[in-house]
C-alpha cells in the first residue's frame, strides 16, 4: 500500500474537522431558539414605532391558546410575587421567533404545565415591547425562561424551546429549590 504525502493527510483531517464543526452548528440551530439579532432588526425603535403601542403591559390575561395567566408588567409581577410568596416564571419571547410561538401554543397549553403554573407568578416579556428588560436580564436568544424567587433571586435559566415534560421538570426543580430553603415558599 502506498503512503500518502503528509500535506494530503493534513488536508483530509482539516476537511473532516470542518465537516464535524458545520454539522454541530447546524444541530444547534435546529435544536431550538431564536437569537437576539432576529429581534433587533424588527424592534419598534428600529422601525420608528413606540414600544408601548405593541402591548398593553398593564393587563394580565391568558395568552391566546394557553390557559396560563401571564402578567405583562414585570415590576407589578415582582410585587405580586412578594405579596403572594410565589416564585416568578419569566417567559422571554419574540414575535419573530417560531419557537416562542410553539411554546405558547403547545407547551403552555399542557395540563400539567398549567397546573404547576398556578404556583408561580408568570410573566411574558415580549422583546418587541420590552427590549430594555431583555437586555437587563442578559437574554441572548428566544425563548428563554427564567425562574426567580419571590424576592427576585435567580433560581434557574432555561434557553430554547421546551417540551411540556421538560418545562414541568424545570418548574418542579425551581419550586423545590425554594421549598428546601428555610423561610421558603408557603405550600399551597
NUVEXTOR-143111 format. One record per residue: x, y, z of N, C-alpha, C, O in turn; residue in three letters; residue number from 1. Coordinates in steps of 0.05 Angstrom, whole numbers. Example, Ala and Ser with C-alpha at 12.3 -4.5 7.8 and 13.67 -1.06 7.14 Angstrom:
REM NUVEXTOR-143111
[nupa [264 -114 156] [246 -90 156] [264 -66 156] [285 -66 169] "ALA" 1]
[nupa [257 -45 142] [273 -21 143] [258 1 157] [268 23 161] "SER" 2]
//
This chain:
REM NUVEXTOR-143111
[nupa [17 -23 0] [0 0 0] [18 25 0] [38 27 14] "UNK" 1]
[nupa [10 44 -16] [26 68 -20] [19 88 2] [-4 93 8] "UNK" 2]
[nupa [39 101 13] [35 122 34] [28 148 21] [40 156 0] "UNK" 3]
[nupa [9 162 33] [1 189 23] [20 210 34] [29 207 57] "UNK" 4]
[nupa [25 231 19] [42 253 30] [28 266 54] [4 266 56] "UNK" 5]
[nupa [44 277 71] [35 289 96] [14 311 91] [-6 314 105] "UNK" 6]
[nupa [19 328 70] [0 350 65] [-27 340 57] [-47 354 63] "UNK" 7]
[nupa [-29 318 43] [-55 306 36] [-69 296 61] [-94 300 64] "UNK" 8]
[nupa [-54 284 79] [-66 274 104] [-76 298 121] [-98 296 132] "UNK" 9]
[nupa [-61 319 122] [-69 343 137] [-94 355 125] [-112 364 139] "UNK" 10]
[nupa [-95 356 98] [-119 367 85] [-143 350 90] [-165 361 95] "UNK" 11]
[nupa [-141 324 90] [-163 306 96] [-173 310 125] [-197 311 130] "UNK" 12]
[nupa [-154 313 143] [-161 317 171] [-176 344 174] [-196 346 188] "UNK" 13]
[nupa [-166 365 161] [-179 391 161] [-207 389 151] [-226 400 164] "UNK" 14]
[nupa [-212 375 129] [-239 373 118] [-257 358 137] [-281 365 139] "UNK" 15]
[nupa [-247 337 150] [-264 322 169] [-272 340 193] [-295 340 201] "UNK" 16]
[nupa [-253 355 203] [-259 373 226] [-279 394 217] [-297 401 232] "UNK" 17]
[nupa [-275 406 194] [-293 426 183] [-321 414 181] [-341 427 188] "UNK" 18]
[nupa [-323 391 170] [-349 377 167] [-363 373 194] [-387 378 196] "UNK" 19]
[nupa [-348 364 214] [-360 359 240] [-369 386 253] [-390 387 266] "UNK" 20]
[nupa [-353 407 249] [-360 433 260] [-385 444 248] [-402 454 262] "UNK" 21]
[nupa [-388 442 221] [-412 451 208] [-436 435 217] [-458 446 220] "UNK" 22]
[nupa [-433 409 220] [-455 392 229] [-463 400 257] [-487 401 263] "UNK" 23]
[nupa [-444 406 275] [-451 415 302] [-466 441 302] [-485 445 317] "UNK" 24]
[nupa [-457 460 285] [-471 486 283] [-500 483 273] [-518 495 283] "UNK" 25]
[nupa [-503 466 253] [-530 461 242] [-548 448 264] [-571 455 266] "UNK" 26]
[nupa [-537 430 279] [-552 417 300] [-561 437 321] [-584 437 330] "UNK" 27]
[nupa [-543 455 329] [-550 476 348] [-572 494 337] [-590 502 352] "UNK" 28]
[nupa [-571 501 312] [-591 519 300] [-618 506 299] [-638 519 304] "UNK" 29]
[nupa [-618 480 294] [-644 466 292] [-655 459 320] [-679 457 323] "UNK" 30]
[nupa [-638 457 340] [-646 448 366] [-667 466 379] [-682 458 396] "UNK" 31]
[nupa [-668 491 371] [-689 508 381] [-678 533 393] [-659 533 408] "UNK" 32]
[nupa [-691 555 386] [-684 581 396] [-679 600 374] [-669 593 353] "UNK" 33]
[nupa [-685 625 380] [-681 647 361] [-662 666 375] [-664 670 399] "UNK" 34]
[nupa [-644 678 360] [-625 696 373] [-634 725 373] [-653 732 360] "UNK" 35]
[nupa [-620 740 389] [-627 768 393] [-627 784 367] [-644 802 363] "UNK" 36]
[nupa [-610 777 348] [-609 792 323] [-634 788 306] [-641 805 290] "UNK" 37]
[nupa [-648 764 310] [-674 760 297] [-693 782 305] [-709 792 288] "UNK" 38]
[nupa [-692 790 330] [-710 811 340] [-699 839 333] [-715 856 325] "UNK" 39]
[nupa [-673 843 336] [-662 870 335] [-669 884 309] [-675 908 309] "UNK" 40]
[nupa [-669 870 287] [-675 883 261] [-704 892 259] [-710 910 243] "UNK" 41]
[nupa [-722 880 275] [-750 887 273] [-760 901 299] [-784 904 302] "UNK" 42]
[nupa [-742 910 316] [-750 923 340] [-765 949 334] [-760 962 314] "UNK" 43]
[nupa [-785 956 351] [-800 980 346] [-783 1005 343] [-789 1022 326] "UNK" 44]
[nupa [-762 1007 359] [-745 1031 356] [-730 1032 330] [-722 1054 321] "UNK" 45]
[nupa [-727 1009 317] [-714 1009 291] [-734 1012 268] [-726 1013 245] "UNK" 46]
[nupa [-759 1014 275] [-780 1018 254] [-796 1043 259] [-816 1048 246] "UNK" 47]
[nupa [-786 1060 277] [-799 1085 282] [-824 1082 299] [-840 1101 300] "UNK" 48]
[nupa [-828 1059 311] [-853 1055 327] [-847 1060 357] [-825 1064 365] "UNK" 49]
[nupa [-869 1060 372] [-867 1063 400] [-872 1036 413] [-893 1024 407] "UNK" 50]
[nupa [-854 1028 431] [-857 1001 443] [-884 999 458] [-896 977 458] "UNK" 51]
[nupa [-893 1020 470] [-918 1018 485] [-942 1013 468] [-963 1003 477] "UNK" 52]
[nupa [-940 1018 442] [-963 1013 424] [-966 983 419] [-988 975 410] "UNK" 53]
[nupa [-945 968 423] [-946 940 415] [-960 921 436] [-968 900 428] "UNK" 54]
[nupa [-963 930 460] [-975 913 480] [-984 929 504] [-970 949 511] "UNK" 55]
[nupa [-1006 922 515] [-1016 935 539] [-1003 921 563] [-1012 900 571] "UNK" 56]
[nupa [-981 933 574] [-966 920 594] [-980 919 621] [-970 905 639] "UNK" 57]
[nupa [-1001 933 625] [-1016 933 650] [-1034 909 652] [-1042 902 675] "UNK" 58]
[nupa [-1041 897 630] [-1061 875 631] [-1048 849 641] [-1024 845 640] "UNK" 59]
[nupa [-1065 832 652] [-1057 805 660] [-1079 787 651] [-1101 788 662] "UNK" 60]
[nupa [-1074 771 631] [-1095 754 620] [-1082 729 607] [-1058 729 601] "UNK" 61]
[nupa [-1098 708 603] [-1087 685 590] [-1079 692 561] [-1093 708 548] "UNK" 62]
[nupa [-1057 682 552] [-1048 685 525] [-1066 668 508] [-1074 646 516] "UNK" 63]
[nupa [-1073 677 484] [-1089 661 466] [-1077 634 461] [-1053 632 454] "UNK" 64]
[nupa [-1093 613 465] [-1083 585 461] [-1072 573 486] [-1066 549 486] "UNK" 65]
[nupa [-1068 588 507] [-1059 576 533] [-1078 585 555] [-1092 605 552] "UNK" 66]
[nupa [-1078 570 576] [-1095 578 598] [-1079 590 621] [-1089 595 643] "UNK" 67]
[nupa [-1054 595 616] [-1037 607 636] [-1041 637 637] [-1043 650 616] "UNK" 68]
[nupa [-1044 647 661] [-1048 676 664] [-1020 689 665] [-1006 686 685] "UNK" 69]
[nupa [-1013 703 644] [-988 717 643] [-992 747 651] [-1012 759 643] "UNK" 70]
[nupa [-974 757 666] [-972 786 671] [-954 797 650] [-937 783 639] "UNK" 71]
[nupa [-958 823 644] [-940 836 624] [-923 858 637] [-905 868 624] "UNK" 72]
[nupa [-930 865 661] [-915 886 675] [-896 873 695] [-906 863 716] "UNK" 73]
[nupa [-871 872 689] [-852 858 706] [-851 869 734] [-851 854 754] "UNK" 74]
[nupa [-851 895 737] [-849 908 764] [-873 900 781] [-870 894 805] "UNK" 75]
[nupa [-897 901 769] [-921 894 784] [-921 864 791] [-931 856 812] "UNK" 76]
[nupa [-911 848 773] [-910 819 777] [-890 813 800] [-896 796 817] "UNK" 77]
[nupa [-868 827 802] [-849 823 824] [-862 830 851] [-859 816 871] "UNK" 78]
[nupa [-878 851 851] [-892 859 875] [-912 838 882] [-915 831 906] "UNK" 79]
[nupa [-927 827 863] [-947 806 868] [-933 781 879] [-943 767 896] "UNK" 80]
[nupa [-909 775 868] [-894 751 877] [-887 754 906] [-889 734 921] "UNK" 81]
[nupa [-878 777 914] [-871 782 943] [-896 780 960] [-896 767 981] "UNK" 82]
[nupa [-918 793 952] [-942 792 967] [-955 765 970] [-965 757 991] "UNK" 83]
[nupa [-954 749 948] [-966 722 948] [-946 700 955] [-953 677 957] "UNK" 84]
[nupa [-921 708 959] [-899 689 966] [-898 667 945] [-896 643 952] "UNK" 85]
[nupa [-898 675 920] [-895 656 897] [-871 663 881] [-863 686 879] "UNK" 86]
[nupa [-858 642 870] [-835 648 852] [-845 660 825] [-869 657 818] "UNK" 87]
[nupa [-827 672 811] [-833 683 785] [-823 664 763] [-802 651 766] "UNK" 88]
[nupa [-839 661 742] [-830 647 718] [-832 668 696] [-854 675 687] "UNK" 89]
[nupa [-809 678 687] [-807 698 666] [-804 684 639] [-785 668 635] "UNK" 90]
[nupa [-822 689 620] [-820 677 594] [-813 700 574] [-829 716 567] "UNK" 91]
[nupa [-787 699 565] [-777 719 546] [-783 708 518] [-774 686 511] "UNK" 92]
[nupa [-797 723 503] [-805 714 476] [-801 736 455] [-797 759 462] "UNK" 93]
[nupa [-803 728 430] [-801 747 408] [-823 740 388] [-827 716 382] "UNK" 94]
[nupa [-836 760 378] [-857 754 358] [-845 743 332] [-860 731 316] "UNK" 95]
[nupa [-819 746 328] [-806 736 304] [-795 708 307] [-784 697 288] "UNK" 96]
[nupa [-799 696 330] [-787 670 336] [-809 648 336] [-827 648 352] "UNK" 97]
[nupa [-806 630 317] [-825 608 314] [-826 591 340] [-847 581 347] "UNK" 98]
[nupa [-804 588 354] [-803 571 377] [-818 584 401] [-830 570 417] "UNK" 99]
[nupa [-817 610 402] [-833 624 423] [-863 619 418] [-877 613 437] "UNK" 100]
[nupa [-871 620 393] [-899 615 387] [-907 586 392] [-929 581 402] "UNK" 101]
[nupa [-889 568 387] [-895 539 392] [-898 534 422] [-915 518 431] "UNK" 102]
[nupa [-881 548 438] [-884 544 467] [-911 555 477] [-924 543 493] "UNK" 103]
[nupa [-918 578 466] [-944 590 474] [-967 572 467] [-986 568 482] "UNK" 104]
[nupa [-966 560 443] [-989 544 433] [-988 515 443] [-1009 503 448] "UNK" 105]
[nupa [-964 504 446] [-962 475 454] [-955 471 483] [-970 459 498] "UNK" 106]
[nupa [-932 481 491] [-922 476 518] [-940 487 539] [-947 473 559] "UNK" 107]
[nupa [-947 513 537] [-963 525 558] [-992 517 558] [-1007 525 577] "UNK" 108]
[nupa [-1001 501 539] [-1028 491 539] [-1030 463 551] [-1052 452 554] "UNK" 109]
[nupa [-1007 451 559] [-1007 425 571] [-1019 426 599] [-1014 445 614] "UNK" 110]
[nupa [-1035 407 606] [-1049 407 632] [-1031 408 656] [-1036 422 675] "UNK" 111]
[nupa [-1009 392 655] [-990 392 678] [-976 419 680] [-971 428 702] "UNK" 112]
[nupa [-968 431 658] [-956 457 658] [-975 477 670] [-967 494 686] "UNK" 113]
[nupa [-1000 477 661] [-1020 496 672] [-1024 492 702] [-1026 512 716] "UNK" 114]
[nupa [-1024 467 711] [-1028 461 740] [-1004 473 756] [-1009 487 776] "UNK" 115]
[nupa [-980 468 747] [-957 479 761] [-955 509 759] [-945 522 777] "UNK" 116]
[nupa [-964 520 737] [-962 549 733] [-978 565 754] [-972 588 760] "UNK" 117]
[nupa [-997 552 766] [-1013 565 787] [-996 570 812] [-1004 587 829] "UNK" 118]
[nupa [-973 557 814] [-955 561 837] [-935 583 832] [-918 589 849] "UNK" 119]
[nupa [-936 596 808] [-918 617 800] [-933 642 793] [-957 641 788] "UNK" 120]
[nupa [-919 664 794] [-928 689 781] [-914 688 753] [-890 690 751] "UNK" 121]
[nupa [-930 684 732] [-919 681 705] [-920 707 691] [-939 722 691] "UNK" 122]
[nupa [-897 714 678] [-894 739 664] [-884 734 636] [-864 720 632] "UNK" 123]
[nupa [-898 745 616] [-888 743 589] [-874 770 583] [-887 791 585] "UNK" 124]
[nupa [-849 768 575] [-834 792 568] [-828 791 538] [-811 775 529] "UNK" 125]
[nupa [-843 806 523] [-842 806 494] [-819 825 486] [-819 849 493] "UNK" 126]
[nupa [-800 815 471] [-776 830 464] [-783 855 447] [-769 875 447] "UNK" 127]
[nupa [-806 854 432] [-813 877 416] [-823 900 432] [-822 923 424] "UNK" 128]
[nupa [-834 894 456] [-845 915 473] [-827 923 496] [-829 945 506] "UNK" 129]
[nupa [-809 905 503] [-792 910 527] [-763 901 521] [-752 885 536] "UNK" 130]
[nupa [-750 912 501] [-723 904 495] [-703 911 517] [-683 897 521] "UNK" 131]
[nupa [-708 933 531] [-690 941 553] [-690 921 575] [-669 916 588] "UNK" 132]
[nupa [-713 908 581] [-715 888 602] [-700 862 593] [-687 849 609] "UNK" 133]
[nupa [-703 856 568] [-688 832 557] [-658 837 560] [-644 818 568] "UNK" 134]
[nupa [-649 861 554] [-621 866 556] [-612 867 586] [-590 858 592] "UNK" 135]
[nupa [-629 878 603] [-623 879 632] [-618 851 643] [-601 847 660] "UNK" 136]
[nupa [-633 831 633] [-630 804 642] [-610 788 626] [-605 765 632] "UNK" 137]
[nupa [-598 801 606] [-577 788 591] [-588 766 573] [-574 745 568] "UNK" 138]
[nupa [-612 769 563] [-624 749 545] [-610 750 518] [-609 771 505] "UNK" 139]
[nupa [-600 727 509] [-586 725 484] [-602 712 462] [-596 715 438] "UNK" 140]
[nupa [-623 698 469] [-639 684 450] [-667 679 460] [-673 681 484] "UNK" 141]
[nupa [-684 671 443] [-713 666 449] [-721 638 440] [-711 629 420] "UNK" 142]
[nupa [-739 626 454] [-749 633 480] [-729 627 502] [-712 610 500] "UNK" 143]
[nupa [-731 642 524] [-716 637 548] [-735 639 572] [-752 657 573] "UNK" 144]
[nupa [-732 620 590] [-749 621 614] [-730 624 638] [-709 611 640] "UNK" 145]
[nupa [-737 643 655] [-721 648 678] [-738 645 703] [-759 658 705] "UNK" 146]
[nupa [-729 629 722] [-744 626 747] [-730 642 768] [-706 642 771] "UNK" 147]
[nupa [-747 657 784] [-736 674 805] [-752 670 831] [-775 663 830] "UNK" 148]
[nupa [-738 674 853] [-752 672 879] [-771 695 882] [-770 714 866] "UNK" 149]
[nupa [-789 694 902] [-807 716 906] [-793 743 911] [-804 764 908] "UNK" 150]
[nupa [-768 741 920] [-752 765 925] [-733 773 903] [-716 790 906] "UNK" 151]
[nupa [-736 760 880] [-721 768 856] [-694 754 853] [-678 763 836] "UNK" 152]
[nupa [-688 733 868] [-663 719 866] [-665 698 843] [-685 683 842] "UNK" 153]
[nupa [-646 698 825] [-646 679 803] [-644 651 813] [-626 644 829] "UNK" 154]
[nupa [-662 634 804] [-661 605 811] [-650 588 789] [-634 570 793] "UNK" 155]
[nupa [-660 594 764] [-652 578 742] [-659 592 716] [-679 608 715] "UNK" 156]
[nupa [-644 587 695] [-649 598 669] [-648 576 649] [-630 559 649] "UNK" 157]
[nupa [-669 575 631] [-671 554 611] [-674 568 584] [-693 583 580] "UNK" 158]
[nupa [-656 562 565] [-657 574 539] [-666 554 518] [-660 530 520] "UNK" 159]
[nupa [-682 563 499] [-691 546 477] [-719 535 483] [-729 536 505] "UNK" 160]
[nupa [-731 524 462] [-758 513 464] [-758 489 483] [-740 472 482] "UNK" 161]
[nupa [-777 489 501] [-780 467 520] [-806 451 513] [-827 463 508] "UNK" 162]
[nupa [-804 425 515] [-829 409 512] [-844 411 538] [-833 420 558] "UNK" 163]
[nupa [-869 403 539] [-884 403 564] [-869 388 586] [-867 397 609] "UNK" 164]
[nupa [-859 364 580] [-845 348 600] [-820 362 611] [-814 362 634] "UNK" 165]
[nupa [-805 374 592] [-781 388 601] [-788 412 619] [-775 417 639] "UNK" 166]
[nupa [-809 427 611] [-816 450 627] [-827 442 654] [-820 455 674] "UNK" 167]
[nupa [-842 421 656] [-852 411 681] [-829 404 700] [-829 411 723] "UNK" 168]
[nupa [-809 391 689] [-785 384 704] [-771 409 714] [-763 410 738] "UNK" 169]
[nupa [-768 429 697] [-755 454 705] [-771 469 727] [-760 481 745] "UNK" 170]
[nupa [-798 469 723] [-815 482 743] [-814 469 770] [-812 482 791] "UNK" 171]
[nupa [-814 442 770] [-811 427 795] [-785 433 809] [-784 437 833] "UNK" 172]
[nupa [-763 434 793] [-737 439 805] [-736 467 817] [-724 471 838] "UNK" 173]
[nupa [-748 487 803] [-749 514 814] [-764 515 841] [-755 528 860] "UNK" 174]
[nupa [-787 502 842] [-803 502 866] [-788 488 888] [-787 498 911] "UNK" 175]
[nupa [-776 465 882] [-761 450 903] [-737 466 913] [-730 463 936] "UNK" 176]
[nupa [-724 481 896] [-701 496 905] [-708 517 926] [-692 525 942] "UNK" 177]
[nupa [-733 527 925] [-742 546 945] [-754 533 969] [-748 541 992] "UNK" 178]
[nupa [-770 512 965] [-783 498 987] [-762 487 1006] [-766 486 1030] "UNK" 179]
[nupa [-739 478 996] [-718 466 1012] [-704 486 1030] [-691 478 1049] "UNK" 180]
[nupa [-707 511 1024] [-693 532 1040] [-710 540 1064] [-734 541 1061] "UNK" 181]
[nupa [-697 546 1086] [-712 557 1109] [-726 583 1101] [-714 600 1088] "UNK" 182]
[nupa [-751 586 1108] [-766 611 1101] [-774 610 1072] [-780 631 1061] "UNK" 183]
[nupa [-774 587 1060] [-781 584 1031] [-811 589 1027] [-824 604 1042] "UNK" 184]
[nupa [-821 578 1006] [-848 582 998] [-868 570 1017] [-863 550 1030] "UNK" 185]
[nupa [-891 583 1019] [-913 572 1033] [-927 552 1014] [-933 560 992] "UNK" 186]
[nupa [-930 527 1023] [-943 507 1005] [-972 515 1002] [-986 522 1020] "UNK" 187]
[nupa [-981 512 977] [-1009 519 970] [-1022 495 958] [-1045 496 950] "UNK" 188]
//
